[in-house]
Amino acid sequence: MAAMARQRMEQFGEETEVVRVYLAASLDEAHQAEAALDGAGLTYAVEVEAFLASTILGSNSPRQGAGFWLLEADLDAACAALTGARLVRGLIDRR
């Protein structure tokens, strides 16, 4: 059975452990992340999230990005798909 790809966060269910795998800082980057996760057959949710981005002057500026969330069990496959698509800047820190 194929994965459902993008879905609403609520569809994971309250008892399901989900983790953010990626934070896209631009719409183009978000589209690339979607394509990579879709290509890997993974089910994920996308939510708008606030984050701070460094400016040229060295200060932090509030911005919004797209957070990609999925089942914790799919984390390795998602990281591999995103890395394969050269999307590493927004990957979660797995240390």
Stockholm file with secondary structure:
# STOCKHOLM 1.0

chainA/1-95         MAAMARQRMEQFGEETEVVRVYLAASLDEAHQAEAALDGAGLTYAVEVEAFLASTILGSNSPRQGAGFWLLEADLDAACAALTGARLVRGLIDRR
#=GR chainA/1-95 SS CCCCCBCCGGGGCTTCCEEEEEEESSHHHHHHHHHHHHHTTCCEEEEEEEEEEECTTSCEEEEEEEEEEEEGGGHHHHHHHHHHTTCCTTBCCCC
#=GC SS_cons        CCCCCBCCGGGGCTTCCEEEEEEESSHHHHHHHHHHHHHTTCCEEEEEEEEEEECTTSCEEEEEEEEEEEEGGGHHHHHHHHHHTTCCTTBCCCC
//
